[in-house]
Amino acid sequence: MVMATRSRTFCKIGGIVDYELGDTLENLYTSPDVNALHFRANARVYNNSMAMSSLACEHGWRQRFHNNKCEGMLTSQGQLLRKMGPLTARDGERPKCIQAYFYGADQATAYRMMNCRVSIPSKERETYKSVFKALHRTLLSAGNKYLDAFMSVKDYIETKLKDKVWDVRLSITANASVEESIHRGRLNLPTQDEVAILFPDDITAQHQRNVILNYRAPVGSSGLRYIPDYHRMYDATQYPTLFVKGQDGWHLDLDETCLEHTNFMIVDR
């Protein structure tokens, strides 16, 4: 678990970065109260449940065994990947990952607890509920650029495109700007620079390194899309409790290496 302070400003290759957690998350990382201690003891469960994407492996996972005994360790077969689904769940399916953010804190918490891959002891359920609700409200109000953009897109689609189109695609550029992606589908959007709305005939070769998400799952497909490791949202969508504002991860336009960038972002100074 990495700790950082909300008011600290760090020097970085090529500029200055403000690394802010906000009061609620700073308290969860540093306070001795019951909820904070529970958060730190179960940080992986909380972060994975709040993540907008999920972890995947190119060729699947293998359980490790030694002397015919399971070691409780998974070995990845091939490259580690992130995957992200459509913004809205299919009718009758339980929302997960990014989809849970479009519900109120109570309902989103219920979905996250049902989606947990660990068994939650009955005596800890109320603590989990309390922390999940705090995280949900905090991340939605923290100025996370991806969550803010997705919320704006959803509002735009439901108010401007309702009953006009069934699905659209959302383009998120691999590097720092999406100015070149502005087109007719997003001209009336609130001022969000992270996501462009694409119609099928808008998708061209310039979008080949972008992550293209569906608003709804296509017929006959899960709609899952892989996020490559050179994309700036690779870490921000997987670790929202660390990169609270959706700070860019490493991408091809940066001068430093991926390792240098990661070391800077996660090391407390």
C-alpha positions in Angstrom: 0.0 0.0 0.0 1.3 3.4 -1.0 0.7 6.5 1.0 0.7 10.1 -0.3 -0.4 13.4 1.1 -3.2 15.4 -0.5 -1.5 18.8 -0.4 2.0 17.8 -1.6 3.4 19.0 -5.0 6.1 16.9 -6.6 8.8 17.8 -9.2 8.7 15.6 -12.2 10.6 15.3 -15.5 9.1 17.9 -17.7 7.0 19.7 -15.1 5.1 19.8 -11.8 2.4 17.3 -10.8 -0.1 17.8 -8.0 -0.9 14.5 -6.3 -4.1 15.0 -4.3 -6.1 12.3 -2.5 -8.7 14.5 -0.8 -9.8 14.4 2.8 -11.7 11.1 2.7 -9.0 9.0 1.1 -6.2 10.7 3.1 -8.1 9.7 6.2 -8.5 6.1 5.0 -4.8 5.9 4.2 -3.6 7.4 7.5 -6.2 7.4 10.2 -6.3 4.8 13.1 -10.1 4.7 13.1 -11.9 1.4 12.4 -12.9 2.1 8.8 -9.4 3.3 7.9 -7.8 0.2 9.4 -10.2 -2.0 7.6 -9.5 -0.2 4.3 -5.8 -0.7 4.6 -6.0 -4.3 5.6 -8.3 -5.0 2.6 -6.9 -2.5 0.2 -6.7 -4.9 -2.7 -10.4 -5.9 -2.3 -11.5 -2.3 -2.1 -9.4 -1.1 -5.1 -10.4 -4.0 -7.3 -14.0 -3.4 -6.5 -13.8 0.3 -7.3 -11.7 -0.2 -10.5 -13.2 0.9 -13.8 -11.4 -1.9 -15.6 -10.4 -5.5 -14.7 -7.2 -7.5 -14.9 -6.8 -10.0 -17.7 -4.0 -12.2 -19.0 -3.2 -12.8 -22.6 -3.2 -16.7 -22.3 -5.1 -17.1 -19.1 -4.0 -18.0 -15.6 -2.4 -21.1 -14.0 -2.7 -22.2 -10.4 0.7 -23.1 -8.8 1.2 -26.4 -7.0 4.1 -27.7 -5.0 4.3 -31.3 -3.7 0.7 -31.7 -4.8 -0.4 -28.8 -2.6 -1.9 -25.6 -4.0 0.2 -22.6 -3.1 -2.6 -20.2 -3.5 -0.7 -18.3 -6.2 -1.8 -17.6 -9.8 0.8 -17.5 -12.5 0.1 -15.3 -15.6 0.5 -16.9 -19.0 1.6 -14.1 -21.3 1.1 -10.4 -21.1 -1.0 -8.8 -18.3 -3.8 -6.7 -19.8 -6.6 -4.5 -18.6 -10.1 -4.9 -20.1 -13.1 -2.6 -20.0 -16.7 -3.2 -20.9 -19.5 -1.0 -22.2 -20.7 1.8 -19.9 -24.1 0.2 -19.5 -24.9 -3.4 -18.5 -27.3 -5.5 -20.5 -30.8 -5.9 -19.3 -30.8 -8.5 -16.5 -27.1 -8.4 -16.0 -25.4 -7.2 -12.8 -23.4 -4.0 -13.3 -19.7 -4.3 -12.7 -16.6 -2.1 -12.9 -17.3 1.2 -14.7 -21.0 0.3 -14.9 -21.5 0.5 -11.1 -20.6 4.2 -11.0 -23.8 5.2 -12.8 -25.9 4.1 -9.7 -26.4 5.7 -6.3 -24.0 4.8 -3.5 -26.4 2.3 -1.9 -27.1 0.4 -5.0 -23.6 0.5 -6.4 -22.3 -0.8 -3.0 -24.7 -3.7 -3.2 -23.5 -4.6 -6.7 -19.8 -4.3 -5.7 -20.3 -6.6 -2.7 -22.0 -9.2 -4.8 -19.2 -8.9 -7.4 -16.5 -9.4 -4.8 -14.3 -12.4 -5.5 -13.6 -12.9 -1.8 -16.1 -14.1 0.8 -17.1 -11.2 3.1 -17.6 -12.3 6.7 -21.0 -11.3 8.1 -19.4 -9.4 11.0 -17.6 -7.2 8.5 -20.4 -6.5 6.1 -21.4 -3.1 7.7 -17.8 -1.9 7.6 -17.5 -2.9 3.9 -20.7 -1.1 3.1 -19.6 2.1 4.9 -16.2 2.2 3.2 -17.6 1.3 -0.2 -20.1 4.1 0.0 -17.5 6.6 1.1 -15.2 5.6 -1.8 -18.1 5.8 -4.3 -19.0 9.3 -3.3 -15.4 10.4 -3.0 -14.3 9.2 -6.5 -17.4 10.7 -8.2 -16.8 14.1 -6.7 -12.9 14.1 -6.8 -12.7 15.5 -10.4 -11.6 12.2 -11.9 -11.3 13.1 -15.5 -12.4 9.7 -16.8 -15.5 9.4 -14.5 -16.4 13.0 -15.2 -16.1 12.4 -19.0 -18.1 9.2 -18.8 -20.9 10.9 -16.8 -21.1 13.7 -19.3 -21.2 11.3 -22.2 -24.0 9.3 -20.6 -26.0 12.5 -19.9 -25.4 13.7 -23.5 -26.5 10.3 -25.0 -29.6 10.1 -22.8 -30.7 13.7 -23.5 -29.5 14.4 -27.1 -29.5 11.0 -28.7 -32.3 9.2 -27.0 -34.5 7.2 -29.5 -32.1 8.4 -32.3 -29.3 5.8 -32.0 -29.1 2.5 -30.1 -25.3 2.6 -29.5 -22.3 4.8 -30.1 -18.6 4.3 -29.5 -16.4 6.2 -27.2 -12.8 7.0 -28.2 -10.1 7.6 -25.6 -6.7 8.6 -27.1 -3.6 6.8 -26.1 -1.6 10.0 -25.6 -2.4 13.4 -24.0 -4.9 15.1 -26.2 -8.1 14.3 -28.1 -8.4 17.6 -29.9 -7.9 15.8 -33.2 -10.9 13.6 -32.4 -13.5 16.4 -32.1 -16.3 15.9 -34.6 -20.0 16.2 -35.0 -20.8 13.6 -32.3 -19.3 15.6 -29.4 -19.8 19.3 -30.4 -22.5 19.8 -27.9 -20.9 17.9 -25.0 -19.9 19.7 -21.8 -16.3 20.7 -21.8 -14.6 17.3 -21.5 -11.4 16.5 -23.3 -11.0 12.9 -22.5 -13.7 11.1 -24.5 -15.0 11.6 -28.1 -18.2 10.1 -29.3 -17.8 8.2 -32.5 -20.4 6.9 -35.0 -19.4 3.9 -37.0 -18.4 5.9 -40.1 -16.2 8.2 -37.9 -13.7 5.4 -37.1 -10.6 5.8 -39.2 -6.9 4.8 -39.1 -6.2 7.7 -36.7 -8.1 5.9 -34.0 -6.1 2.7 -34.2 -4.2 3.3 -31.0 -7.2 4.6 -29.1 -9.4 2.6 -26.8 -12.8 2.4 -28.4 -15.6 1.5 -25.9 -19.2 0.8 -26.6 -21.9 2.7 -24.7 -24.0 -0.5 -24.9 -22.8 -4.1 -25.5 -23.1 -5.0 -29.2 -25.5 -7.9 -30.1 -23.6 -11.2 -30.0 -20.6 -9.7 -28.2 -19.5 -8.9 -24.6 -18.2 -5.5 -25.8 -15.0 -6.0 -23.7 -12.1 -4.0 -25.0 -8.4 -4.4 -24.0 -6.4 -1.5 -22.8 -2.8 -1.7 -24.0 0.1 -0.9 -21.6 1.1 2.1 -23.6 -2.3 3.8 -23.1 -2.4 6.6 -20.5 -5.6 5.1 -18.9 -3.9 1.7 -18.3 -3.2 2.4 -14.6 -5.8 5.2 -13.9 -8.8 3.0 -14.6 -7.4 0.0 -12.6 -6.2 1.9 -9.5 -8.7 4.7 -8.8 -7.9 4.7 -5.1 -4.3 5.8 -6.0 -4.9 7.9 -9.1 -7.9 9.6 -7.7 -8.1 12.3 -10.4 -7.4 9.9 -13.3 -3.8 11.1 -13.6 -2.3 9.9 -16.8 -0.1 6.8 -16.8 2.9 6.3 -19.0 2.3 6.8 -22.7 4.4 7.1 -25.8 4.6 11.0 -25.8 6.5 11.0 -22.5 10.3 11.4 -22.4 10.9 9.1 -19.4 10.6 5.3 -19.5 7.5 3.5 -18.2 9.5 2.4 -15.1 10.7 5.9 -14.3 7.1 7.2 -14.6 5.7 4.5 -12.4 8.3 5.0 -9.8 7.5 8.7 -9.7 3.8 8.2 -9.4 3.8 5.7 -6.6 6.7 6.6 -4.3 6.0 8.8 -1.4 8.4 11.8 -1.0 
